[in-house]
Amino acid sequence: MTVYAIGERIPVIHKDAFVHPDAVIIGDVRIGADSSVWPSAVLRGDYGTIIVGERTSIQDGCVIHAIAAFPTVIGSDCVIGHLAHLEGCIIDDHALVGSGSIVLHQARVQSGATVAAGAVVRNLTTVPAGALAVGVPAVIKEGASHQEAIEAGAALYVKNAKWYRDELREL
């Protein structure tokens, strides 16, 4: 894995987390137990703090950034889909951010909510618990998220991280 400190900002990665060798972690980034960061993901805590809870997957190609005024906080048991971009937002526990979606400054995705693939959640938007945010800009559909799918996705990536930690090898 590629992990960098910048100035006094030093990543803290739990010993039970999995960070793929092709992911990049920079600065004030904290990653919890059994979380995973996959190939080509970049978590850049140079200007602000990034916190990833436990059992959360940050999938391939994600860009996670923060600024001093707005840390990026991702809870536990979350799924952050391939190529998602998160910046200065809060993702509560048990939420899913779909592939290719964008969640911006001071937005909040509450527990059990889903941001659909390709959606753009603008600054200061709240996606309520159990809701689905879909479209550009995102439109909220109350009660349309599927908590069981979020739980299954989070559990799958905990399993994948253990498999990769045990069996990934470069040829």
ChimeraX commands (.cxc) that place a marker at each C-alpha (Angstrom):
marker #1 position 0.00,0.00,0.00 radius 0.5
marker #1 position 1.09,3.55,-0.61 radius 0.5
marker #1 position 0.76,5.55,2.59 radius 0.5
marker #1 position 2.12,9.06,3.04 radius 0.5
marker #1 position 2.36,11.54,5.87 radius 0.5
marker #1 position 2.29,15.21,4.92 radius 0.5
marker #1 position 3.66,17.55,7.53 radius 0.5
marker #1 position 2.17,16.54,10.86 radius 0.5
marker #1 position -0.76,14.73,9.22 radius 0.5
marker #1 position -0.16,10.99,9.54 radius 0.5
marker #1 position -2.58,8.20,8.54 radius 0.5
marker #1 position -3.82,5.80,11.21 radius 0.5
marker #1 position -4.88,2.46,9.76 radius 0.5
marker #1 position -6.22,-0.25,12.05 radius 0.5
marker #1 position -4.15,-3.42,11.95 radius 0.5
marker #1 position -7.21,-5.40,10.82 radius 0.5
marker #1 position -8.05,-3.08,7.93 radius 0.5
marker #1 position -7.11,-4.05,4.38 radius 0.5
marker #1 position -5.59,-1.44,2.06 radius 0.5
marker #1 position -4.79,-2.74,-1.41 radius 0.5
marker #1 position -1.19,-2.09,-2.56 radius 0.5
marker #1 position -2.46,0.14,-5.39 radius 0.5
marker #1 position -4.55,2.41,-3.14 radius 0.5
marker #1 position -3.14,5.74,-1.94 radius 0.5
marker #1 position -3.62,7.08,1.60 radius 0.5
marker #1 position -2.29,10.58,2.37 radius 0.5
marker #1 position -2.34,12.65,5.56 radius 0.5
marker #1 position -5.00,12.73,8.26 radius 0.5
marker #1 position -6.88,9.57,7.31 radius 0.5
marker #1 position -8.20,7.14,9.92 radius 0.5
marker #1 position -9.41,3.70,8.85 radius 0.5
marker #1 position -11.23,1.37,11.25 radius 0.5
marker #1 position -11.06,-2.36,11.84 radius 0.5
marker #1 position -12.14,-4.72,9.05 radius 0.5
marker #1 position -12.58,-1.83,6.60 radius 0.5
marker #1 position -11.13,-2.12,3.12 radius 0.5
marker #1 position -9.69,0.26,0.55 radius 0.5
marker #1 position -9.47,-1.18,-2.95 radius 0.5
marker #1 position -7.23,-0.61,-6.04 radius 0.5
marker #1 position -6.85,2.96,-7.33 radius 0.5
marker #1 position -8.81,4.49,-4.45 radius 0.5
marker #1 position -7.31,7.73,-3.14 radius 0.5
marker #1 position -8.00,9.03,0.35 radius 0.5
marker #1 position -6.32,12.43,0.60 radius 0.5
marker #1 position -6.42,14.01,4.04 radius 0.5
marker #1 position -3.99,16.81,3.29 radius 0.5
marker #1 position -6.26,19.78,4.10 radius 0.5
marker #1 position -8.77,18.06,6.34 radius 0.5
marker #1 position -9.63,14.86,8.16 radius 0.5
marker #1 position -11.04,11.67,6.66 radius 0.5
marker #1 position -12.53,9.09,9.01 radius 0.5
marker #1 position -13.65,5.64,7.87 radius 0.5
marker #1 position -15.44,3.49,10.45 radius 0.5
marker #1 position -15.35,-0.27,10.83 radius 0.5
marker #1 position -16.35,-2.87,8.22 radius 0.5
marker #1 position -16.69,-0.24,5.48 radius 0.5
marker #1 position -15.51,-0.75,1.91 radius 0.5
marker #1 position -14.02,2.04,-0.17 radius 0.5
marker #1 position -14.09,0.42,-3.58 radius 0.5
marker #1 position -11.92,0.70,-6.68 radius 0.5
marker #1 position -11.20,4.19,-7.99 radius 0.5
marker #1 position -12.93,6.16,-5.23 radius 0.5
marker #1 position -11.73,9.68,-4.50 radius 0.5
marker #1 position -12.20,10.74,-0.89 radius 0.5
marker #1 position -11.08,14.26,0.09 radius 0.5
marker #1 position -11.72,16.78,2.85 radius 0.5
marker #1 position -11.01,20.40,3.58 radius 0.5
marker #1 position -10.28,21.97,6.96 radius 0.5
marker #1 position -13.82,23.29,7.39 radius 0.5
marker #1 position -15.54,20.06,6.31 radius 0.5
marker #1 position -14.06,16.68,7.28 radius 0.5
marker #1 position -15.27,13.62,5.42 radius 0.5
marker #1 position -16.73,11.09,7.82 radius 0.5
marker #1 position -17.84,7.64,6.66 radius 0.5
marker #1 position -19.48,5.46,9.27 radius 0.5
marker #1 position -19.32,1.74,9.95 radius 0.5
marker #1 position -20.86,-0.98,7.78 radius 0.5
marker #1 position -21.00,1.27,4.72 radius 0.5
marker #1 position -20.45,0.48,1.06 radius 0.5
marker #1 position -18.80,3.18,-1.04 radius 0.5
marker #1 position -19.10,1.99,-4.64 radius 0.5
marker #1 position -16.55,2.05,-7.42 radius 0.5
marker #1 position -15.48,5.50,-8.67 radius 0.5
marker #1 position -17.50,7.42,-6.06 radius 0.5
marker #1 position -16.30,10.90,-5.05 radius 0.5
marker #1 position -16.88,12.08,-1.49 radius 0.5
marker #1 position -15.75,15.47,-0.24 radius 0.5
marker #1 position -16.54,17.22,3.03 radius 0.5
marker #1 position -19.64,15.12,3.72 radius 0.5
marker #1 position -20.98,12.73,6.33 radius 0.5
marker #1 position -22.05,9.19,5.51 radius 0.5
marker #1 position -23.76,7.65,8.54 radius 0.5
marker #1 position -23.49,3.98,9.53 radius 0.5
marker #1 position -25.17,1.36,7.31 radius 0.5
marker #1 position -25.37,3.57,4.20 radius 0.5
marker #1 position -24.52,2.87,0.57 radius 0.5
marker #1 position -23.02,5.33,-1.91 radius 0.5
marker #1 position -23.36,3.87,-5.40 radius 0.5
marker #1 position -20.78,3.60,-8.14 radius 0.5
marker #1 position -19.85,6.82,-9.90 radius 0.5
marker #1 position -21.84,9.01,-7.54 radius 0.5
marker #1 position -20.73,12.30,-5.98 radius 0.5
marker #1 position -21.51,13.54,-2.47 radius 0.5
marker #1 position -20.36,17.10,-1.74 radius 0.5
marker #1 position -19.69,19.55,1.11 radius 0.5
marker #1 position -21.92,19.41,4.16 radius 0.5
marker #1 position -24.19,16.79,2.61 radius 0.5
marker #1 position -25.32,13.99,4.88 radius 0.5
marker #1 position -26.41,10.47,3.96 radius 0.5
marker #1 position -28.24,9.11,6.97 radius 0.5
marker #1 position -28.28,5.55,8.25 radius 0.5
marker #1 position -29.78,3.01,5.89 radius 0.5
marker #1 position -29.93,5.46,2.99 radius 0.5
marker #1 position -28.65,4.83,-0.53 radius 0.5
marker #1 position -27.14,7.21,-3.06 radius 0.5
marker #1 position -27.85,5.61,-6.44 radius 0.5
marker #1 position -25.12,5.00,-8.99 radius 0.5
marker #1 position -24.25,8.20,-10.84 radius 0.5
marker #1 position -26.26,10.47,-8.53 radius 0.5
marker #1 position -24.96,13.88,-7.44 radius 0.5
marker #1 position -25.81,14.89,-3.88 radius 0.5
marker #1 position -25.22,18.65,-3.75 radius 0.5
marker #1 position -23.84,20.74,-0.89 radius 0.5
marker #1 position -26.02,20.91,2.24 radius 0.5
marker #1 position -28.37,18.12,1.08 radius 0.5
marker #1 position -29.60,15.49,3.53 radius 0.5
marker #1 position -30.57,12.04,2.32 radius 0.5
marker #1 position -32.90,10.86,5.12 radius 0.5
marker #1 position -32.62,7.48,6.81 radius 0.5
marker #1 position -33.94,4.73,4.55 radius 0.5
marker #1 position -34.26,7.02,1.52 radius 0.5
marker #1 position -32.83,6.70,-1.99 radius 0.5
marker #1 position -31.14,9.66,-3.70 radius 0.5
marker #1 position -31.22,9.32,-7.49 radius 0.5
marker #1 position -30.34,11.55,-10.42 radius 0.5
marker #1 position -28.39,14.72,-11.19 radius 0.5
marker #1 position -28.97,16.64,-9.03 radius 0.5
marker #1 position -30.22,13.95,-6.68 radius 0.5
marker #1 position -33.93,13.67,-5.99 radius 0.5
marker #1 position -34.94,12.01,-2.71 radius 0.5
marker #1 position -37.28,9.01,-2.72 radius 0.5
marker #1 position -38.37,8.34,0.85 radius 0.5
marker #1 position -38.27,4.72,2.04 radius 0.5
marker #1 position -36.82,3.39,-1.24 radius 0.5
marker #1 position -33.45,2.16,0.09 radius 0.5
marker #1 position -32.88,-1.55,0.71 radius 0.5
marker #1 position -31.17,-2.07,4.07 radius 0.5
marker #1 position -30.71,-5.79,3.47 radius 0.5
marker #1 position -28.66,-5.10,0.33 radius 0.5
marker #1 position -26.45,-2.62,2.21 radius 0.5
marker #1 position -25.82,-5.14,4.99 radius 0.5
marker #1 position -25.05,-7.91,2.49 radius 0.5
marker #1 position -22.64,-5.67,0.56 radius 0.5
marker #1 position -20.80,-4.59,3.68 radius 0.5
marker #1 position -20.46,-8.20,4.88 radius 0.5
marker #1 position -19.25,-9.35,1.47 radius 0.5
marker #1 position -16.42,-6.83,1.44 radius 0.5
marker #1 position -15.31,-7.77,4.96 radius 0.5
marker #1 position -15.05,-11.34,3.64 radius 0.5
marker #1 position -13.25,-10.17,0.47 radius 0.5
marker #1 position -10.72,-8.19,2.51 radius 0.5
marker #1 position -9.84,-11.26,4.58 radius 0.5
marker #1 position -9.47,-13.33,1.40 radius 0.5
marker #1 position -7.21,-10.73,-0.19 radius 0.5
marker #1 position -5.15,-10.29,2.98 radius 0.5
marker #1 position -4.56,-14.06,3.08 radius 0.5
marker #1 position -4.13,-14.88,-0.60 radius 0.5
marker #1 position -3.25,-11.86,-2.76 radius 0.5
marker #1 position 0.18,-12.20,-4.27 radius 0.5
marker #1 position 2.03,-10.36,-6.97 radius 0.5
marker #1 position 3.29,-12.41,-9.93 radius 0.5
marker link #1:1,2 radius 0.2
marker link #1:2,3 radius 0.2
marker link #1:3,4 radius 0.2
marker link #1:4,5 radius 0.2
marker link #1:5,6 radius 0.2
marker link #1:6,7 radius 0.2
marker link #1:7,8 radius 0.2
marker link #1:8,9 radius 0.2
marker link #1:9,10 radius 0.2
marker link #1:10,11 radius 0.2
marker link #1:11,12 radius 0.2
marker link #1:12,13 radius 0.2
marker link #1:13,14 radius 0.2
marker link #1:14,15 radius 0.2
marker link #1:15,16 radius 0.2
marker link #1:16,17 radius 0.2
marker link #1:17,18 radius 0.2
marker link #1:18,19 radius 0.2
marker link #1:19,20 radius 0.2
marker link #1:20,21 radius 0.2
marker link #1:21,22 radius 0.2
marker link #1:22,23 radius 0.2
marker link #1:23,24 radius 0.2
marker link #1:24,25 radius 0.2
marker link #1:25,26 radius 0.2
marker link #1:26,27 radius 0.2
marker link #1:27,28 radius 0.2
marker link #1:28,29 radius 0.2
marker link #1:29,30 radius 0.2
marker link #1:30,31 radius 0.2
marker link #1:31,32 radius 0.2
marker link #1:32,33 radius 0.2
marker link #1:33,34 radius 0.2
marker link #1:34,35 radius 0.2
marker link #1:35,36 radius 0.2
marker link #1:36,37 radius 0.2
marker link #1:37,38 radius 0.2
marker link #1:38,39 radius 0.2
marker link #1:39,40 radius 0.2
marker link #1:40,41 radius 0.2
marker link #1:41,42 radius 0.2
marker link #1:42,43 radius 0.2
marker link #1:43,44 radius 0.2
marker link #1:44,45 radius 0.2
marker link #1:45,46 radius 0.2
marker link #1:46,47 radius 0.2
marker link #1:47,48 radius 0.2
marker link #1:48,49 radius 0.2
marker link #1:49,50 radius 0.2
marker link #1:50,51 radius 0.2
marker link #1:51,52 radius 0.2
marker link #1:52,53 radius 0.2
marker link #1:53,54 radius 0.2
marker link #1:54,55 radius 0.2
marker link #1:55,56 radius 0.2
marker link #1:56,57 radius 0.2
marker link #1:57,58 radius 0.2
marker link #1:58,59 radius 0.2
marker link #1:59,60 radius 0.2
marker link #1:60,61 radius 0.2
marker link #1:61,62 radius 0.2
marker link #1:62,63 radius 0.2
marker link #1:63,64 radius 0.2
marker link #1:64,65 radius 0.2
marker link #1:65,66 radius 0.2
marker link #1:66,67 radius 0.2
marker link #1:67,68 radius 0.2
marker link #1:68,69 radius 0.2
marker link #1:69,70 radius 0.2
marker link #1:70,71 radius 0.2
marker link #1:71,72 radius 0.2
marker link #1:72,73 radius 0.2
marker link #1:73,74 radius 0.2
marker link #1:74,75 radius 0.2
marker link #1:75,76 radius 0.2
marker link #1:76,77 radius 0.2
marker link #1:77,78 radius 0.2
marker link #1:78,79 radius 0.2
marker link #1:79,80 radius 0.2
marker link #1:80,81 radius 0.2
marker link #1:81,82 radius 0.2
marker link #1:82,83 radius 0.2
marker link #1:83,84 radius 0.2
marker link #1:84,85 radius 0.2
marker link #1:85,86 radius 0.2
marker link #1:86,87 radius 0.2
marker link #1:87,88 radius 0.2
marker link #1:88,89 radius 0.2
marker link #1:89,90 radius 0.2
marker link #1:90,91 radius 0.2
marker link #1:91,92 radius 0.2
marker link #1:92,93 radius 0.2
marker link #1:93,94 radius 0.2
marker link #1:94,95 radius 0.2
marker link #1:95,96 radius 0.2
marker link #1:96,97 radius 0.2
marker link #1:97,98 radius 0.2
marker link #1:98,99 radius 0.2
marker link #1:99,100 radius 0.2
marker link #1:100,101 radius 0.2
marker link #1:101,102 radius 0.2
marker link #1:102,103 radius 0.2
marker link #1:103,104 radius 0.2
marker link #1:104,105 radius 0.2
marker link #1:105,106 radius 0.2
marker link #1:106,107 radius 0.2
marker link #1:107,108 radius 0.2
marker link #1:108,109 radius 0.2
marker link #1:109,110 radius 0.2
marker link #1:110,111 radius 0.2
marker link #1:111,112 radius 0.2
marker link #1:112,113 radius 0.2
marker link #1:113,114 radius 0.2
marker link #1:114,115 radius 0.2
marker link #1:115,116 radius 0.2
marker link #1:116,117 radius 0.2
marker link #1:117,118 radius 0.2
marker link #1:118,119 radius 0.2
marker link #1:119,120 radius 0.2
marker link #1:120,121 radius 0.2
marker link #1:121,122 radius 0.2
marker link #1:122,123 radius 0.2
marker link #1:123,124 radius 0.2
marker link #1:124,125 radius 0.2
marker link #1:125,126 radius 0.2
marker link #1:126,127 radius 0.2
marker link #1:127,128 radius 0.2
marker link #1:128,129 radius 0.2
marker link #1:129,130 radius 0.2
marker link #1:130,131 radius 0.2
marker link #1:131,132 radius 0.2
marker link #1:132,133 radius 0.2
marker link #1:133,134 radius 0.2
marker link #1:134,135 radius 0.2
marker link #1:135,136 radius 0.2
marker link #1:136,137 radius 0.2
marker link #1:137,138 radius 0.2
marker link #1:138,139 radius 0.2
marker link #1:139,140 radius 0.2
marker link #1:140,141 radius 0.2
marker link #1:141,142 radius 0.2
marker link #1:142,143 radius 0.2
marker link #1:143,144 radius 0.2
marker link #1:144,145 radius 0.2
marker link #1:145,146 radius 0.2
marker link #1:146,147 radius 0.2
marker link #1:147,148 radius 0.2
marker link #1:148,149 radius 0.2
marker link #1:149,150 radius 0.2
marker link #1:150,151 radius 0.2
marker link #1:151,152 radius 0.2
marker link #1:152,153 radius 0.2
marker link #1:153,154 radius 0.2
marker link #1:154,155 radius 0.2
marker link #1:155,156 radius 0.2
marker link #1:156,157 radius 0.2
marker link #1:157,158 radius 0.2
marker link #1:158,159 radius 0.2
marker link #1:159,160 radius 0.2
marker link #1:160,161 radius 0.2
marker link #1:161,162 radius 0.2
marker link #1:162,163 radius 0.2
marker link #1:163,164 radius 0.2
marker link #1:164,165 radius 0.2
marker link #1:165,166 radius 0.2
marker link #1:166,167 radius 0.2
marker link #1:167,168 radius 0.2
marker link #1:168,169 radius 0.2
marker link #1:169,170 radius 0.2
marker link #1:170,171 radius 0.2
view
